């Protein structure tokens, strides 16, 4: 029943978000002129990261994925599984696994059944617009709800982790005691659901969404991020509610003028999102994993200190078990 309700909300939300695309784009483009800073995630050398294209089996489907890992193969690294959103595809999200690999993580991203390049109920038929980084499978609104409702998204996430740790070419490079999940939209819902039952998971970051009914069963550190212009998917009310119900340690990051598409590279140069959204997303996601997976003490200051372009109205906050604190920014002074 709860999956059916979530599906209805997500489908309606995505349709509304698409209808609002031009209006949001106009508003955000005006606000984006306030900064001339480029994306931090794109400043490092590409040769610092290696990529492997892979396939693995889940629920009798062959799923396509990609693994990113540091070129320096000395020692071991924490493992991260990234979960795309409804209608997602790897090219819209692989900027995050790449950035994580640059920061010393081994990350896997994959297409869920019936999405992207993975097998599904129907043959792969899609429209592809490279200039806008758009890849849309025609049957997505029919097939994805079926797979999610039947629990195949959570199953695929755990299967991806199993593949990464036990079968992949980089399995010996992974510290299997330090595992993280990160997901966007319906992928954000999925990572909270998976972390509640898969005891291999040690830290979670949920972008735009989370499962309000499951989040109190997650016993590992969890961070929520939401964009304050994410009108179509009701991101802020949902992540606020998830944050309130979550166990500690927990954190909420609210991004000024942030949008749903701003966590992806879909729509390319026409993306309705502020220039700072991806920088802020990575700052706090990497900081979260650095602190809770790598035990880096200096990451504490990163995740507990505010930066420009956090929301002025929805205060970013954290609670590590000793009370709630607000992330203060220069804008608040």
C-alpha positions in Angstrom: 0.0 0.0 0.0 2.7 2.5 0.9 4.6 1.8 -2.3 1.4 2.4 -4.3 1.0 5.8 -2.6 4.6 6.7 -3.1 4.3 5.8 -6.8 1.3 8.0 -7.3 3.0 10.9 -5.6 6.2 10.5 -7.7 4.4 10.2 -11.0 2.2 13.2 -10.4 5.2 15.1 -9.1 7.4 14.4 -12.2 4.6 15.5 -14.5 4.1 18.7 -12.5 7.8 19.3 -12.5 8.0 19.0 -16.3 5.1 21.4 -16.7 6.8 23.9 -14.5 10.1 23.5 -16.2 10.1 26.8 -18.2 8.8 28.9 -15.3 11.3 27.5 -12.8 14.1 27.9 -15.4 13.4 31.5 -15.8 13.4 32.2 -12.1 16.6 30.3 -11.4 18.5 31.7 -14.3 18.0 35.2 -12.8 19.3 34.1 -9.4 22.2 32.2 -11.0 23.7 35.4 -12.2 24.7 36.2 -8.7 27.7 33.8 -9.0 30.5 33.4 -11.5 32.0 30.3 -9.9 32.2 27.2 -12.0 31.3 23.7 -10.8 33.9 22.4 -8.3 33.1 18.8 -9.3 34.6 19.4 -12.8 38.0 20.9 -11.9 40.0 17.7 -11.4 41.8 15.7 -14.1 39.8 13.0 -15.8 42.8 10.6 -15.7 42.5 10.5 -11.9 39.5 8.2 -12.3 39.1 4.9 -14.1 35.8 3.5 -15.4 34.6 -0.1 -16.0 31.3 -0.9 -17.8 29.6 -3.8 -16.2 26.4 -5.9 -16.2 24.9 -8.0 -13.4 21.8 -10.0 -12.8 18.9 -8.9 -10.6 15.3 -10.3 -10.6 16.0 -12.2 -13.8 17.0 -9.1 -15.7 20.5 -8.1 -16.9 21.2 -4.6 -15.6 23.8 -2.2 -17.1 26.1 -0.3 -14.8 29.4 1.6 -14.5 32.1 1.5 -11.8 34.4 4.4 -11.1 37.5 4.1 -9.0 40.7 6.0 -8.3 43.6 5.6 -10.7 45.9 5.2 -7.7 45.2 1.6 -6.8 47.2 1.5 -3.6 45.3 0.5 -0.5 41.6 0.0 -0.1 38.7 2.5 -0.5 35.1 2.7 0.8 32.4 1.5 -1.6 29.4 3.6 -2.7 26.2 2.6 -4.6 24.4 5.3 -6.4 20.6 4.9 -7.2 19.1 7.0 -10.0 15.6 8.4 -9.9 12.4 7.4 -11.8 13.0 7.6 -15.5 16.7 8.0 -14.8 19.7 6.9 -16.8 23.4 6.7 -16.0 24.5 9.7 -18.1 22.2 12.0 -16.1 23.9 11.0 -12.8 27.4 9.7 -13.3 28.9 13.0 -12.4 28.4 12.1 -8.8 30.1 8.6 -8.9 32.9 10.2 -10.9 33.3 12.9 -8.3 33.2 10.4 -5.5 36.0 8.4 -7.2 38.1 11.5 -7.4 37.7 11.9 -3.6 38.9 8.3 -2.9 35.8 6.1 -3.2 34.9 3.2 -5.4 31.4 3.8 -6.8 28.9 1.9 -8.8 25.9 3.4 -10.7 23.4 1.3 -12.6 20.1 1.4 -14.5 17.1 -0.2 -12.7 15.0 -2.7 -14.6 13.3 -1.0 -17.6 15.4 2.1 -17.3 18.4 3.3 -19.3 20.2 0.4 -20.9 19.0 -2.3 -18.6 16.6 -5.1 -19.5 12.9 -4.8 -18.7 9.5 -6.1 -19.5 9.5 -4.3 -22.8 12.3 -4.0 -25.5 14.5 -0.9 -25.2 12.8 1.9 -27.2 13.9 5.4 -26.4 14.3 9.0 -27.6 17.9 10.3 -27.2 18.8 13.9 -27.4 22.6 14.1 -26.7 22.7 18.0 -26.7 20.3 18.1 -23.8 21.5 14.9 -22.2 18.0 13.5 -22.5 17.3 9.7 -22.8 13.7 8.7 -22.4 12.3 5.2 -22.6 8.8 5.2 -23.9 7.5 2.6 -21.5 9.0 4.2 -18.4 5.7 5.3 -16.8 4.3 1.8 -17.2 7.2 -0.3 -16.3 9.0 1.5 -13.5 6.0 1.6 -11.2 5.6 -2.2 -11.6 9.2 -2.9 -10.7 9.3 -0.5 -7.7 6.0 -1.8 -6.3 7.3 -5.3 -6.5 10.4 -4.4 -4.5 12.8 -4.8 -7.4 14.4 -1.5 -6.8 15.6 -2.4 -3.3 16.6 -5.9 -4.6 18.6 -4.3 -7.4 20.4 -2.0 -5.0 21.5 -4.8 -2.8 22.4 -6.9 -5.8 24.5 -4.0 -7.1 26.3 -3.9 -3.8 26.9 -7.7 -3.8 28.3 -7.5 -7.3 30.6 -4.6 -6.3 31.9 -6.5 -3.3 32.0 -10.0 -4.5 32.3 -10.2 -8.3 33.6 -6.9 -9.7 37.2 -6.5 -11.0 37.8 -4.0 -8.2 36.5 -6.1 -5.3 39.9 -6.4 -3.7 40.3 -2.6 -3.6 37.1 -2.1 -1.5 37.0 -1.8 2.3 33.8 -3.8 2.8 33.4 -2.4 6.3 32.8 1.1 4.9 29.8 1.1 2.5 27.6 4.0 1.6 24.4 4.6 -0.4 23.4 7.7 -2.3 20.3 8.2 -4.4 18.1 10.9 -6.0 14.3 11.2 -6.1 12.9 7.6 -6.2 16.5 6.6 -5.7 16.5 8.6 -2.5 13.4 6.7 -1.4 15.2 3.4 -2.4 18.4 4.1 -0.4 16.4 4.7 2.8 14.4 1.5 2.2 17.6 -0.5 1.4 19.6 0.8 4.4 16.7 -0.3 6.7 17.2 -3.9 5.8 20.7 -4.3 4.3 23.1 -4.4 7.3 26.2 -3.9 5.1 25.3 -0.2 4.7 27.2 2.2 7.0 26.1 5.7 5.8 23.4 7.2 3.5 22.7 10.3 1.5 19.2 10.9 0.1 18.7 13.6 -2.5 15.2 15.2 -2.9 13.3 12.3 -1.4 13.2 9.6 1.3 10.7 7.1 2.6 8.9 8.8 5.5 7.5 5.5 6.7 10.8 3.6 6.7 13.4 6.2 7.7 13.0 5.6 11.4 14.2 2.0 10.8 17.6 3.2 9.4 20.2 2.8 12.1 23.2 4.4 10.2 24.1 8.1 9.7 21.8 9.6 7.2 21.9 13.0 5.4 19.0 14.5 3.4 19.4 17.2 0.7 16.6 19.2 -0.9 16.3 22.1 -3.3 14.0 24.9 -2.2 12.6 25.3 -5.8 11.9 21.6 -6.1 8.2 22.4 -6.5 7.0 19.4 -8.4 8.1 16.7 -6.0 7.5 18.5 -2.7 11.1 17.9 -1.8 11.5 20.2 1.2 8.4 19.0 3.1 9.4 15.4 2.5 13.0 15.7 3.5 12.0 17.8 6.5 9.6 15.1 7.6 12.2 12.4 7.0 14.8 14.4 8.9 12.5 14.7 11.9 11.7 11.0 12.0 15.3 9.8 11.3 17.6 8.5 14.0 20.8 10.3 14.8 23.3 11.1 13.4 21.3 13.0 10.8 21.6 16.1 8.7 19.4 18.3 6.5 20.8 20.4 3.7 18.4 22.9 2.1 19.8 24.5 -1.1 18.8 28.0 -2.1 16.9 27.9 -5.4 17.8 24.3 -5.8 15.6 22.2 -8.2 14.8 18.6 -8.8 16.8 18.4 -12.0 19.7 20.2 -10.4 21.0 17.0 -8.8 21.4 15.6 -12.3 22.9 16.8 -15.6 19.6 16.2 -17.6 18.6 19.1 -19.8 22.3 20.0 -20.3 22.7 23.8 -20.8 19.0 24.3 -20.3 19.0 22.7 -16.8 16.6 24.7 -14.6 19.0 24.9 -11.7 21.4 27.3 -9.9 25.1 27.1 -10.6 25.9 26.3 -7.0 23.6 23.4 -6.5 26.0 20.6 -7.6 28.9 22.2 -5.6 26.8 22.3 -2.4 25.5 18.8 -3.0 29.0 17.4 -3.3 30.5 19.4 -0.5 28.1 17.9 2.1 27.7 14.4 0.5 31.5 13.9 0.3 31.9 15.4 3.8 29.3 13.0 5.2 31.0 10.0 3.7 34.4 11.2 4.7 33.4 11.6 8.3 31.3 8.5 8.7 33.1 6.1 6.3 36.7 7.3 6.3 36.6 8.6 9.9 38.3 11.9 8.7 38.1 14.3 11.7 38.5 17.3 9.5 35.3 16.5 7.6 33.4 17.3 10.8 34.0 21.0 10.2 32.8 20.7 6.6 29.5 19.1 7.3 28.7 21.3 10.3 29.6 24.7 8.7 27.3 26.6 6.5 28.2 28.1 3.1 26.6 30.7 0.9 23.5 29.6 -1.0 22.1 27.4 1.7 18.4 28.4 2.1 17.7 31.4 4.2 14.2 30.3 5.0 14.5 26.5 5.5 17.5 26.2 7.8 20.0 23.5 7.2 20.6 21.6 10.4 22.2 18.5 12.0 21.9 16.4 15.1 24.6 13.9 16.0 22.9 12.8 19.2 23.7 15.8 21.4 21.0 18.2 20.2 20.1 20.1 17.0 22.3 22.7 15.5 21.8 25.2 12.7 24.4 25.6 9.9 25.0 29.3 10.0 26.1 31.1 6.8 27.4 34.6 5.9 23.9 35.3 4.7 22.6 34.9 8.2 24.9 37.5 9.7 
